[in-house]
């Protein structure tokens, strides 16, 4: 929904077409090249000019042109501290 609100037309690639369609976006038949990839799977993301890879943990490196999951996790934690305690980190 956030991508649509910013003018993007997301396509979902999932193991099953039904699960992809349940997310409310057109289902892609395969991971075609795209200008932006948001990877929410444990697998390596396909190449893209910009990649947002939400994986984190030992041995997971952020993509060369994009953002890694550890940065997202840290940003979520900072936001939670602001909401819960009114502190800014």
C-alpha positions, 0 to 999 in steps of 0.5 A: 500500500505504501508503494502504491501511495507513492505512485509505484505499481507493485507486482508480487512474486510468491511461491503460489499465485494465490498467495501473491494475489491475496496481497492485493497486487498483480501477481508476476509470473516470474521475478522479472527485472524491476527498477526496485525490488523489495525482498521479504524472503530468506532467499537472495534477491534478484538483481535490481538498480535498487534493492531493499533486502529485509533479511538480516543476521550472520552472513547476510550482507546488504545489497550493493545498491540498496538497503539491508534488513539490519538498518530497517530493524534498527530504525523500527527499534528507534521508532518504538523507543520514541513511541514508548518512552518519548526518547530520541535515539 
